[in-house]
């Protein structure tokens, strides 16, 4: 992508995070978050919700809670529900 002179945007990074999350590759998803921040793109509520889902897929309850906290107050209901679902999934995975 960069080789062709294109710069990744918020949607690109969120899509990569979602893909790694579905593959249960949480370390890779977290690397994408770091790269996103290095590029000067500030993660939004959807980014943190997507990361919470990735954490839930691998049973990382503490990180689900951390991502929910980073998401902040006033998140849209759909993102709040996604975080709650991720938390339930995380508990199911570790059970």
N, C-alpha and C positions, 0 to 999 in steps of 0.2 A: 504494500500500500504506500509506504513512504517512498519506496524506490520509484514510484510513478508520480511522486510529487503531491500525493494526497495526505492530508493530516487527519488522524482519527478524531472524531468528536464524541460527545456524550453518548449518543446512541451506539456508536461503535464499541466504546468501552463497556457499556451496560450489556450489550449483546454478547461480548466475549465473557464477561462475568457470568451471565446466565448459562452460557454453553459449558464453561468449566464447572459450574455448580451442578448442572445436570449429569455431568460425567463424574461427579464426586471428587473433583480435583480442587479442593479448597485452597491449597497453597498457591496454585496457579491463579485462581480467582483473586486472591489477596495481592498477588504480584501485579495483576492488571489494575487493581485499585491504586497501588503505589505508582505505577507508571502514569495512570490518569492524573494523579496529583502532581507528579513531576512535570507533566505537560501543561500544568496550570489550569486544568479543568477541575472545578470544585464539584465533588460528588453531590448528587441531589437525593431527595427522599427515595426515589425509585432505585437509585444505586444501592442504598443501604438496605432497602427491602429485598432486592435481588440477592445481595450478599447474605442476608438473614436466611433466605431460602437455601442458599448453597451450604450455609453452616448447618441448617436443619437436616439436609440430606446426609451429612456425615455424623450427626449426633452431637454436634458441638453446642451444647446448651448455653454455655457462658458467652460464646461469640454471637449467638442469636440475640441474646440480651444486649450485648454491646452494640450490635448493629441497630437494634431498636432504639437504644439510647441516642446513638449518633443521628438517627432519623429525625429526632426532635419532636416538638409538640406541633399539633395542627396538621399532621399528615392526613391525606385523604383516607377515607374509610377503607377503601380497597387495599391500600398499603398496610394499614393497621391489621386488617384481617390476614394478609399474606404473612406478616410477622408472627401473628398468633398461630397460624397454620404451621409455620416453620418451627416454632417452639414445640408444638405438639409432635411434629414429625421427629424432631431431635430427641425427645423423650422416648418415642417409640423405637428409634434406632438403638439407643443405649440399653433398652430393656431386655 
